[in-house]
Amino acid sequence: MILTAFKLAKRSLAKVRNALCLDSCYFQKSYSQEGEDMILNRLFEGQKHGFYIDVGAHHPKRFSNTYRFYKKGWHGINIDAMPGSMKLFNKHRPRDINIEQPISDKKQTMTYYIFNEPALNGFSKELSQQRDGRGSYRIVSTQDVEAVPLQTILEEHIPQGQEIDFLTIDVEGLDFLVLQSFDLRTYRPKVILIEILGSSLAELAKDEICLYLEQHGYSFFAKAVNTVLFTRDGWR
């Protein structure tokens, strides 16, 4: 009786293992909010080492467009304005350069809106007020902080000759200011990911970010829900 029960339990366990094995063979884990890292993984398929920049990095793993690549051996720069945000980055991403710094188009003092959902934190007063009280989201505090252009960060932390594989920007409403805050003639990422809210594919053709990147030698490549990917002309 005991032996029969043991055999049945062993068979059941084997079935569970087989089922888990079948699942693990056919799925890939994404850390991004909208699967952006899956698109990037196809673009950089087979590339073992690389360099990224994440502006509005939020968290070392959650909603991260870069963590999948960090696990593969890549490294880069993570930047976020949230006070205390780099403690987790320094713990879980020690190979990266982790910078707690607001980014804007010029050096200036800006008001940072902090939500009960940190992924919504940002500097846009209009967007923050729209989101405040929507569903369970609310502003819990504000803080005046000193912002600098991305150019300042790049000049200080990127070694001469270092190529940028991809740049991802998600700063909740002021993404275009960040994009304009560095010299795209000097620093030319192969891929740029940037948030453009509420745009259909037809509307993207007229969007100021798209027009700006086209002028600097980039073309629309793909779109997630809110994130748009551009590739440098002639790279692929």
C-alpha positions as CSV (number, residue, x, y, z in Angstrom):
1,M,0.0,0.0,0.0
2,I,2.8,2.4,1.0
3,L,4.8,1.4,-2.0
4,T,1.9,2.0,-4.4
5,A,1.2,5.5,-2.9
6,F,4.9,6.3,-3.3
7,K,4.8,5.3,-6.9
8,L,1.7,7.4,-7.6
9,A,3.3,10.4,-5.9
10,K,6.4,9.9,-7.9
11,R,4.5,9.8,-11.2
12,S,2.5,12.9,-10.2
13,L,5.8,14.7,-9.5
14,A,7.2,13.6,-12.8
15,K,4.1,15.0,-14.6
16,V,4.5,18.3,-12.8
17,R,8.2,18.5,-13.8
18,N,7.4,17.7,-17.4
19,A,4.7,20.4,-17.5
20,L,7.2,22.9,-16.0
21,C,9.8,21.8,-18.5
22,L,7.5,22.3,-21.4
23,D,6.6,25.8,-20.2
24,S,10.2,26.8,-19.6
25,C,11.1,25.7,-23.1
26,Y,8.6,28.1,-24.8
27,F,8.6,31.3,-22.8
28,Q,11.0,34.2,-22.3
29,K,10.9,36.5,-19.3
30,S,10.5,40.2,-19.8
31,Y,11.3,42.8,-17.2
32,S,10.0,45.8,-19.2
33,Q,6.6,47.3,-18.6
34,E,5.5,46.8,-22.2
35,G,7.9,44.1,-23.5
36,E,10.5,46.6,-24.8
37,D,13.4,44.3,-23.8
38,M,12.0,41.6,-26.0
39,I,12.3,43.9,-29.0
40,L,15.7,45.0,-28.0
41,N,16.7,41.3,-27.5
42,R,15.9,40.6,-31.2
43,L,17.8,43.7,-32.3
44,F,20.9,42.8,-30.4
45,E,20.6,39.0,-30.7
46,G,23.8,37.3,-30.2
47,Q,25.6,40.3,-28.8
48,K,27.2,39.3,-25.5
49,H,28.5,42.6,-24.3
50,G,27.1,46.1,-24.7
51,F,26.4,49.5,-23.2
52,Y,23.1,51.2,-22.3
53,I,21.8,54.4,-20.8
54,D,18.6,54.4,-18.8
55,V,17.1,57.8,-18.0
56,G,14.2,57.4,-15.6
57,A,15.4,54.0,-14.6
58,H,12.9,53.7,-11.7
59,H,14.0,50.3,-10.3
60,P,16.9,47.9,-11.0
61,K,14.4,45.1,-12.1
62,R,10.8,46.3,-12.1
63,F,9.7,47.9,-15.4
64,S,13.4,47.8,-16.5
65,N,14.4,47.9,-20.2
66,T,18.0,47.2,-19.2
67,Y,18.0,44.5,-16.5
68,R,17.7,41.6,-19.1
69,F,20.9,42.9,-20.7
70,Y,22.6,43.4,-17.3
71,K,22.0,39.7,-16.6
72,K,23.7,38.9,-20.0
73,G,26.8,40.8,-19.0
74,W,26.1,44.2,-20.4
75,H,26.7,47.4,-18.3
76,G,25.8,51.0,-18.5
77,I,24.4,54.1,-16.7
78,N,21.2,54.2,-14.7
79,I,19.8,57.7,-13.9
80,D,16.7,58.5,-11.8
81,A,15.5,61.6,-9.9
82,M,13.7,59.7,-7.1
83,P,15.5,60.5,-3.7
84,G,17.0,57.3,-2.4
85,S,16.4,55.4,-5.7
86,M,20.0,54.4,-6.2
87,K,20.3,52.4,-3.0
88,L,18.7,49.4,-4.7
89,F,20.6,50.0,-7.9
90,N,23.9,50.0,-6.1
91,K,22.9,46.7,-4.4
92,H,21.5,44.8,-7.4
93,R,23.4,46.5,-10.3
94,P,27.0,47.1,-8.9
95,R,28.5,46.7,-12.4
96,D,26.6,49.8,-13.6
97,I,27.1,53.5,-13.0
98,N,24.1,54.5,-10.9
99,I,23.3,58.2,-10.7
100,E,20.6,59.9,-8.6
101,Q,20.1,63.0,-10.7
102,P,17.1,64.8,-12.4
103,I,17.7,65.5,-16.1
104,S,16.3,68.5,-18.1
105,D,17.3,70.6,-21.1
106,K,19.3,73.0,-18.9
107,K,20.6,73.4,-15.3
108,Q,17.6,74.5,-13.2
109,T,15.6,73.9,-10.1
110,M,12.5,71.8,-10.8
111,T,9.5,70.5,-8.8
112,Y,9.5,66.7,-8.6
113,Y,6.0,65.1,-8.1
114,I,6.2,61.9,-6.0
115,F,3.3,59.4,-6.3
116,N,2.2,56.5,-4.2
117,E,3.2,54.5,-7.4
118,P,6.8,55.5,-8.0
119,A,6.6,54.6,-11.7
120,L,4.5,57.8,-12.2
121,N,7.0,60.2,-10.5
122,G,8.0,63.0,-12.7
123,F,8.4,66.8,-13.3
124,S,5.4,67.5,-15.5
125,K,2.9,69.5,-13.5
126,E,0.2,69.1,-16.0
127,L,0.6,65.3,-16.4
128,S,1.0,64.8,-12.6
129,Q,-2.2,66.8,-11.9
130,Q,-4.1,64.7,-14.5
131,R,-3.0,61.5,-12.8
132,D,-3.5,62.7,-9.2
133,G,-6.7,61.1,-7.9
134,R,-7.2,58.9,-11.0
135,G,-8.1,55.5,-9.6
136,S,-5.9,54.7,-6.6
137,Y,-3.0,57.0,-7.8
138,R,-2.2,60.2,-5.8
139,I,0.6,62.7,-5.3
140,V,2.0,62.1,-1.8
141,S,4.7,64.8,-1.8
142,T,6.7,67.3,-3.9
143,Q,10.4,68.2,-3.8
144,D,12.4,70.9,-5.4
145,V,15.6,69.4,-7.0
146,E,18.4,70.6,-9.2
147,A,18.3,69.2,-12.7
148,V,21.2,69.1,-15.2
149,P,21.4,68.3,-19.0
150,L,22.1,64.7,-20.0
151,Q,25.1,66.1,-21.8
152,T,26.7,66.8,-18.4
153,I,26.3,63.2,-17.3
154,L,27.6,61.8,-20.5
155,E,30.7,64.0,-20.6
156,E,31.6,63.0,-17.0
157,H,30.9,59.3,-17.2
158,I,31.3,57.9,-20.7
159,P,34.9,57.0,-21.7
160,Q,36.1,58.3,-25.0
161,G,35.2,55.9,-27.8
162,Q,32.5,54.1,-25.9
163,E,29.6,53.3,-28.2
164,I,26.1,53.5,-26.8
165,D,24.0,50.5,-27.9
166,F,20.7,51.9,-26.7
167,L,19.3,54.8,-24.8
168,T,16.0,54.5,-23.1
169,I,14.1,57.7,-21.8
170,D,11.0,57.6,-19.6
171,V,10.6,60.6,-17.4
172,E,6.8,61.0,-17.4
173,G,6.0,64.0,-19.7
174,L,9.4,65.7,-20.2
175,D,11.0,63.1,-22.4
176,F,11.6,65.5,-25.3
177,L,13.5,67.9,-23.0
178,V,15.8,65.1,-22.0
179,L,16.3,64.1,-25.6
180,Q,17.2,67.6,-26.5
181,S,19.6,67.9,-23.6
182,F,22.6,66.2,-25.2
183,D,24.4,66.4,-28.5
184,L,23.1,63.7,-30.9
185,R,25.9,64.5,-33.3
186,T,28.5,63.3,-30.7
187,Y,26.6,60.6,-28.9
188,R,24.7,58.4,-31.4
189,P,23.0,55.4,-29.8
190,K,22.2,52.6,-32.1
191,V,18.6,52.5,-30.7
192,I,16.6,55.1,-28.8
193,L,13.5,54.2,-26.8
194,I,11.3,57.1,-25.7
195,E,7.8,57.4,-24.3
196,I,5.3,59.1,-26.5
197,L,1.9,58.9,-24.9
198,G,-1.4,58.3,-26.7
199,S,0.0,58.3,-30.3
200,S,-1.3,56.1,-33.1
201,L,1.1,55.1,-35.9
202,A,-0.5,57.7,-38.1
203,E,0.0,60.4,-35.5
204,L,3.6,59.5,-34.9
205,A,4.6,60.8,-38.3
206,K,3.7,64.4,-37.1
207,D,5.1,64.0,-33.6
208,E,7.8,66.5,-32.6
209,I,10.0,63.8,-31.2
210,C,9.8,61.8,-34.4
211,L,10.5,64.8,-36.5
212,Y,13.5,65.7,-34.3
213,L,15.0,62.2,-34.5
214,E,14.5,62.1,-38.3
215,Q,16.5,65.3,-38.6
216,H,19.3,63.6,-36.7
217,G,19.4,60.4,-38.7
218,Y,17.0,58.1,-36.9
219,S,14.0,56.2,-38.2
220,F,10.9,54.8,-36.6
221,F,11.3,51.1,-36.0
222,A,8.6,49.8,-33.6
223,K,6.0,50.8,-31.0
224,A,4.9,49.3,-27.8
225,V,1.9,50.8,-25.9
226,N,3.6,54.0,-25.0
227,T,7.2,53.4,-25.9
228,V,8.5,54.1,-29.4
229,L,11.8,52.7,-30.7
230,F,14.0,54.4,-33.3
231,T,17.1,53.0,-34.9
232,R,20.1,54.9,-36.2
233,D,20.1,55.1,-40.0
234,G,22.5,52.7,-41.5
235,W,23.1,50.7,-38.4
236,R,21.2,47.6,-39.5
